[in-house]
Amino acid sequence: MNNVTNKYTAAATKMNKYDKNRRKCRDAFTFLEVLIVAAIIAVLAVIAIPRICRSSRCADTSALAADLAVLRNAIEVFSAEHAGTYPSVSNIVNQLTQYTDAFGDAQPAKDNTHIYGPYLQKIPPLPIGSRKGCTGIAAKDANDVGWIYDENTGWIRANTMTEKALSGRLYRDF
């Protein structure tokens, strides 16, 4: 009986050694498994990266539309409070960001005559195009001009000439 027990014990010991060796081999991934995972990640990247890029471009377009709405609203409120007169090209930044009197003269502090405004805390930077980040407002293009403004109509637009949104619409036409 002792002999039979030793046989079973020896066989169990061999089996345990075999299982341990087999487990050691299975603790790592095979080259084929790693290759399949890399291929799946590559396919996902090919799908996701263009969508992310389009999303950032859509975000820029949305920011432009929002900034134009804020600027146009400030100009319209200024006009409503100044008997239909729009801010002047030469002084629009001060007229929108400081206190003004009935004639549109601007100053930083409020007093008895400078009771209107300010309509904006600051001029938003242009969010797209070659002039991205510029905050200047002028009637014509220049290096630091982000916004083109017409004081006769009160119309303001982005200082972009050829850049287009994903829809194909020119940013200057927003």
ZIRARA-V542372 format. One record per pair of residues at least 12 apart in sequence whose ideal C-beta (glycine too) atoms are under 10 Angstrom apart, sorted by sequence separation. I is the first residue (numbers start at 1). J is the second residue. D is the distance in Angstrom with one decimal. If there is no record, write none. Layout:
i = <I;I>
j = <J;J>
d = <D;D>
This chain:
i = <75;92;94;98;99;101;102;104;106;123;131;134;135;136;137;139;146;147;148;158;159;160;74;82;87;91;93;94;100;101;102;104;122;123;131;133;134;136;139;146;157;158;159;160;78;91;92;94;99;100;101;102;123;131;132;145;146;157;158;160;91;99;100;101;131;144;157;158;88;98;99;100;101;131;157;158;75;78;85;87;99;100;129;131;142;157;74;78;82;85;86;98;99;100;128;141;77;81;82;83;85;87;98;99;100;126;127;137;140;141;75;82;83;97;98;126;141;71;74;75;81;82;83;95;96;97;98;125;126;138;74;78;82;95;96;97;98;124;125;137;74;81;94;95;96;97;123;124;136;94;95;96;97;123;148;71;95;96;97;134;78;96;97;132;93;96;131;131;132;93;129;130;131;93;128;129;130;131;92;127;129;130;132;87;126;128;129;130;131;126;129;130;81;82;126;129;81;82;128;129;80;81;128;78;81;77;78;77;78;78;96;77;78;93;129;74;76;77;93;128;129;74;75;92;93;127;74;75;92;126;73;74;91;92;128;73;90;92;71;89;90;70;71;74;89;90;70;87;89;89;71;70;71;70;93;92;67;68;67;92;66;67;68;67;89;92;64;67;89;91;63;66;67;88;89;90;63;64;65;87;89;63;64;86;88;89;63;64;86;87;92;62;63;64;86;60;61;71;85;86;60;61;86;87;59;60;86;59;60;85;86;87;84;86;57;60;75;79;71;75;78;71;75;76;67;68;75;67;75;75;72;74;72;72;71;72;71;68;67;68;68;67;64;65;64;64;64;65;64;60;61;62;68;61;60;61;69;61;65;68;58;64;67;57;58;61;57;58;65;61;64;60;54;61>
j = <87;104;106;110;111;113;114;116;118;135;143;146;147;148;149;151;158;159;160;170;171;172;87;95;100;104;106;107;113;114;115;117;135;136;144;146;147;149;152;159;170;171;172;173;92;105;106;108;113;114;115;116;137;145;146;159;160;171;172;174;106;114;115;116;146;159;172;173;104;114;115;116;117;147;173;174;92;95;102;104;116;117;146;148;159;174;92;96;100;103;104;116;117;118;146;159;96;100;101;102;104;106;117;118;119;145;146;156;159;160;95;102;103;117;118;146;161;92;95;96;102;103;104;116;117;118;119;146;147;159;96;100;104;117;118;119;120;146;147;159;97;104;117;118;119;120;146;147;159;118;119;120;121;147;172;96;120;121;122;159;104;122;123;158;120;123;158;159;160;122;158;159;160;123;158;159;160;161;123;158;160;161;163;119;158;160;161;162;163;159;162;163;115;116;160;163;116;117;163;164;116;117;165;116;119;116;117;117;118;119;137;119;120;135;171;117;119;120;136;171;172;118;119;136;137;171;119;120;137;171;119;120;137;138;174;120;137;139;119;137;138;119;120;123;138;139;120;137;139;140;123;123;124;124;147;147;123;124;124;149;124;125;126;126;148;151;124;127;149;151;124;127;128;149;150;151;125;126;127;149;151;126;127;149;151;152;127;128;150;151;156;127;128;129;151;126;127;137;151;152;127;128;153;154;127;128;154;128;129;154;155;156;154;156;128;132;149;154;147;151;154;149;153;154;146;147;154;147;155;156;154;156;155;156;156;157;157;156;156;157;158;158;157;158;158;160;163;165;165;163;164;165;171;165;165;166;174;167;171;174;165;171;174;165;166;169;166;167;174;171;174;171;166;174>
d = <6.3;9.8;3.9;9.3;7.6;4.5;9.4;8.6;8.7;4.5;8.2;3.4;7.8;9.9;5.0;7.3;7.4;6.0;9.2;9.0;9.2;5.0;8.7;8.7;8.7;7.4;8.9;8.3;9.4;5.0;8.4;9.8;7.4;7.9;8.2;7.4;8.0;10.0;9.8;5.5;9.6;4.9;7.6;9.4;8.9;8.5;9.6;8.7;9.2;6.0;7.4;7.6;6.5;6.7;8.0;5.2;9.3;8.4;5.5;9.1;6.4;4.0;8.3;7.2;5.2;9.8;5.3;8.9;7.0;8.0;7.0;4.7;9.9;8.9;7.5;6.3;8.0;6.4;9.6;6.8;6.7;5.1;8.8;10.0;8.5;6.9;9.6;6.6;7.3;8.5;9.1;9.8;5.3;8.2;9.8;5.9;9.3;8.0;9.1;7.7;6.3;9.1;6.4;6.3;8.9;8.7;9.0;7.2;9.3;9.7;9.2;6.8;9.5;7.7;5.5;3.3;7.7;9.5;9.4;7.3;8.4;7.7;9.7;9.2;7.1;5.2;9.4;6.1;6.7;8.3;5.2;7.5;5.5;7.3;6.9;7.5;9.8;8.3;9.6;9.0;9.1;9.5;9.6;8.9;4.8;5.4;7.8;8.7;8.4;9.3;8.1;4.9;6.9;7.4;7.7;8.0;9.9;9.7;6.2;7.0;7.9;9.2;7.0;10.0;9.0;7.1;8.1;4.9;9.2;8.9;6.7;8.7;6.9;5.8;7.0;7.4;7.2;9.6;8.6;8.6;3.9;8.3;9.6;9.0;6.0;6.7;8.3;9.0;9.5;6.4;8.8;7.3;9.0;7.1;7.8;4.4;4.7;9.7;6.3;9.9;9.8;7.8;8.5;7.5;8.9;8.8;7.1;8.4;9.8;5.7;8.6;5.6;9.8;8.1;6.1;8.7;9.3;9.9;8.0;5.7;8.8;8.8;7.9;10.0;6.1;9.5;3.7;9.8;5.1;9.1;8.1;5.1;10.0;8.9;9.7;9.3;9.9;9.9;9.3;7.4;9.0;9.2;7.6;9.4;6.5;9.1;7.1;8.9;4.8;9.3;7.6;9.7;7.1;6.5;9.9;8.9;9.2;9.0;4.3;6.1;8.4;8.2;10.0;7.7;9.8;7.5;9.5;6.4;5.8;9.7;8.4;8.8;9.8;9.5;8.1;8.7;9.6;7.7;9.6;8.0;4.8;9.4;5.3;8.7;5.5;9.6;4.0;5.5;8.4;6.8;8.7;8.9;7.6;8.8;5.3;10.0;8.6;8.4;9.2;7.4;5.2;7.2;7.5;7.9;8.5;4.6;4.0;9.9;8.9;9.3;9.0;9.7;9.4;9.8;8.5;8.4;8.2;5.9;6.8;9.5;8.5;8.7;9.9;6.9;9.2;8.5;5.0;8.7;8.5;6.4;7.9;9.3;8.0;6.1;5.1;9.6;9.5;6.9;9.7;7.3;7.1;8.4;9.9;9.9;6.0;8.8;10.0;9.4;8.3;9.8;9.8;10.0;9.7;4.8;8.6;7.1;9.6;8.2;9.7;5.7;8.4;6.2;9.6;7.8;6.7;9.0;6.0;9.9;6.0;7.7;6.0;9.0;6.6;8.2>
